[in-house]
Amino acid sequence: MKTLVNSTLSEGTKSIIRSSELYQFFYNKFHSNKLATGTKRLDLCANEIAIYLLQAGKGKYVLRDKVCLEIGSGWLLTHSLVFYLLGAKKIYATDVEPLLQPENIFKAVSSSQSWHILDSLSTFEDREILRLRLNKLLSFKKFSVEVLQELGIEYIAPIDLSQKMPGQEKVDFIFSKSVLEHVPVDDITPLLENLVSSLSEDGFMFHLIHLLDHNNFQRPFDFLTYQREAYSRELQTRWGNRVRRSEWKQIFSNLKDLDHKFIFEWSCNDRELPEKIDSSIQYIDEEDLRISHIGVVGELKSLLEAKY
Ligand SMILES: C[S@@+](CC[C@H](N)C(=O)[O-])C[C@H]1O[C@@H](n2cnc3c(N)ncnc32)[C@H](O)[C@@H]1O
């Protein structure tokens, strides 16, 4: 399917095909099926969450009895399942598009190695309790929105969190992976402000932001050549909003009630930069342009100051 749309068709035609309900129906089935035995396997996601929590300096019982919010939860909600394993009492899994394909969640759970999940998460929860929760997950042969609710996971989509939050409840942990780079530039600050205002006093947020061109991983900086006027909100969502590391720093620094820390930064140094970067791209130097991923942790101001 992807090959069909990636062919020589013009961007306008591709966009029309992509937005058709039929295309989205088949794409979402196909893509979620692939993810279930690939990057969204439960053991791989458990390992990812463990690494992020360790890098954020968190320890035992960090999510036990907590309220969590995942932004851009995608097709399988595997990260939200990890929050269930870690004992979260309520998890709001939200998305701007209703992408969830519950019939493929079983595959993401059953294709995983149980020991790997337990090993990854034992730093943050008692192993025997983890095992009981994992056994419960494995007992479901068919997932649905109702089954997810039984696990404390409420799926809310479509919802645009730059416009409104799902409710008034304070949230202890906000998580996103590969989502903030899809948010159109104009919506980033309103979205982050809404997140900050929903954070509980001792809550925290973690975002992994992937800064490369999602249209072309072979030439992952080519999207930086487009003029601002030619780079629509749709392209910002599909290929990435092109915000570089230094601009993210500024955006997070401008959130008056939040203290943040970049807990990791990775670079992409083995791919060519285009000769000309469009003047609308805000950056400091080549190093800034080449940052490919950042991990950001945020907490309400007074608490973070005391800790770091
Ligand atoms: C690359 S997928 C990542 C999905 C999931 N977080 C994961 O790790 O598999 C990007 C996700 O961001 C969501 N997204 C795109 N624009 C968004 C926006 N403005 N607000 C919230 N989510 C958005 C998409 O719907 C999709 O679920």
The ligand as an SDF file (V2000), in Angstrom:
LIG
                    3D

 27 29  0  0  0  0  0  0  0  0999 V2000
    4.7740    7.8320   14.9950 C   0  0  0  0  0  0  0  0  0  0  0  0
    3.2030    7.6470   15.7500 S   0  0  0  0  0  0  0  0  0  0  0  0
    3.7020    7.1510   17.3770 C   0  0  0  0  0  0  0  0  0  0  0  0
    2.6240    6.3490   18.0530 C   0  0  0  0  0  0  0  0  0  0  0  0
    3.0040    5.8100   19.4340 C   0  0  0  0  0  0  0  0  0  0  0  0
    3.3360    6.8870   20.3520 N   0  0  0  0  0  0  0  0  0  0  0  0
    4.1470    4.8450   19.3130 C   0  0  0  0  0  0  0  0  0  0  0  0
    5.1880    5.0510   19.9460 O   0  0  0  0  0  0  0  0  0  0  0  0
    3.9660    3.8550   18.6000 O   0  0  0  0  0  0  0  0  0  0  0  0
    2.7020    9.3420   15.9580 C   0  0  0  0  0  0  0  0  0  0  0  0
    1.4440    9.4880   16.7740 C   0  0  0  0  0  0  0  0  0  0  0  0
    1.2520   10.8670   17.0360 O   0  0  0  0  0  0  0  0  0  0  0  0
   -0.1050   11.1570   16.8520 C   0  0  0  0  0  0  0  0  0  0  0  0
   -0.2380   12.5960   16.5740 N   0  0  0  0  0  0  0  0  0  0  0  0
    0.0000   13.2490   15.4320 C   0  0  0  0  0  0  0  0  0  0  0  0
   -0.2840   14.5610   15.5700 N   0  0  0  0  0  0  0  0  0  0  0  0
   -0.7040   14.7370   16.8350 C   0  0  0  0  0  0  0  0  0  0  0  0
   -1.1620   15.8520   17.5870 C   0  0  0  0  0  0  0  0  0  0  0  0
   -1.2510   17.0790   17.0570 N   0  0  0  0  0  0  0  0  0  0  0  0
   -1.5300   15.6540   18.8710 N   0  0  0  0  0  0  0  0  0  0  0  0
   -1.4560   14.4270   19.4260 C   0  0  0  0  0  0  0  0  0  0  0  0
   -1.0380   13.3270   18.7580 N   0  0  0  0  0  0  0  0  0  0  0  0
   -0.6740   13.4840   17.4860 C   0  0  0  0  0  0  0  0  0  0  0  0
   -0.5210   10.2690   15.7020 C   0  0  0  0  0  0  0  0  0  0  0  0
   -1.9250   10.1550   15.5990 O   0  0  0  0  0  0  0  0  0  0  0  0
    0.1900    8.9810   16.0780 C   0  0  0  0  0  0  0  0  0  0  0  0
   -0.5490    8.2330   16.9860 O   0  0  0  0  0  0  0  0  0  0  0  0
  1  2  1  0
  2  3  1  0
  2 10  1  0
  3  4  1  0
  4  5  1  0
  5  6  1  0
  5  7  1  0
  7  8  2  0
  7  9  1  0
 10 11  1  0
 11 12  1  0
 11 26  1  0
 12 13  1  0
 13 14  1  0
 13 24  1  0
 14 15  1  0
 14 23  1  0
 15 16  2  0
 16 17  1  0
 17 18  1  0
 17 23  2  0
 18 19  1  0
 18 20  2  0
 20 21  1  0
 21 22  2  0
 22 23  1  0
 24 25  1  0
 24 26  1  0
 26 27  1  0
M  CHG  2   2   1   9  -1
M  END
$$$$
